[in-house]
Amino acid sequence: MLKLYSYDNALDVKKYIDERYANIKCYYEKEDNHYLVEIVSANATKSLMIEKILVREKIVKDNVFTIGDGINDIDMIRKYNGYRVKIACDELKSITSKVVDSVNCLISEII
């Protein structure tokens, strides 16, 4: 995770990584007066890990609920009964209208 204070610098880092490393995903989002650039393995997404757990533990996909607040949660939110917290990034707000205050609130809602 990188913390940068310039949009141009955040975009440059993302472009640099995207152009050179196919096995790495890079996200950035604005937070207050800075930008957070998150760099993760393309082979270790939240959705992929959930899928591996489902297969291993023989869990039905419909029984999985997810919650997130950032860009790196988008795929997981789309695939698995996704919710977002009220303070989620704008990109996530456009993905789901299911909103809760916290993980505790989601648990209370689904049980």
Secondary structure, DSSP 8 states (H G I E B T S, - for coil): -EEES-HHHHHHHHHHHHHH-TTEEEEEEEETTEEEEEEEETT--HHHHHHHHHHHHT--GGG--EEE-SGGGHHHHHHTTEEEETT--HHHHTT---EESSHHHHHHHH-
